[in-house]
Amino acid sequence: MKPFLPHLSVASITRYLKRLRDFGLIKKIVGTYRYYLTRTGRRAIAAACRITEQIIIPALAV
């Protein structure tokens, strides 16, 4: 993930991943370094996209 987030330290990325796991938004695949979105995580992303598209962007256009 470090190449995608060059402005963050490795420790910061680790803390973000831990928080996402604690909130139940991602799960780690056992025996690997990979993660996947849970059903809750997919719903949270969909809600954030909808809020951005329908509320925030129109408000900025005014």
C-alpha positions, 0 to 999 in steps of 0.5 A: 500500500505504501506506493499508493499512499506515499504521504503516509508512514508505514506506521500510519497505514498500519493504524488505519488498517487496524481501525478499519478492521476494528470497525468491521469494514475490512477483514484480513485473509488468513496467511496473507497480507491481503484484505477484503471489504466486508458487506458493511464496508461495501455499504459504507463506501456506497453511502459515502459515494452517494452523499458526495454525488448528491449533496456535497458536489451540488452544494459546492456548485452553488 
